[in-house]
Amino acid sequence: MEGKEAKRLLVLEDGRPTPQYQAYLKFAKLATEKEREMNEARQGASQDFTKMRNWPITGKIFGDELQQARNQWIALGYKNEIEQAISVLKATGDDTSFLKTE
């Protein structure tokens, strides 16, 4: 993949994000939210004996939800393709200031 091809995967000619990049951002946000939820629940469980005792069950549910969100990010959010395009742009010194972070 070359710089121009990478940039076309990320932004349209008018500067708006491509549908693929929009999907990437959407599913990245979902995965981040699931990870945050799991970490907050784990922290809460560590402060409550009953919750900690149930963490093997509860934690698996959170873990499964997080894994599902990550799988969706890869499959529906073009994670690998978008991250490859971003890496190409950074490696070639192309401007990446147009990239959205959320």
Protein Blocks (a to p, Z undefined) as FASTA:
>chain_A
ZZklmmmmmpcfkopacfklmmmmmmmmmmmmmmmmmmmmmmmmmmomklmmmmmmmmmm
mmmmmmmmmmmmmmmnommmmmmmmmmmmmnopafklpcfZZ
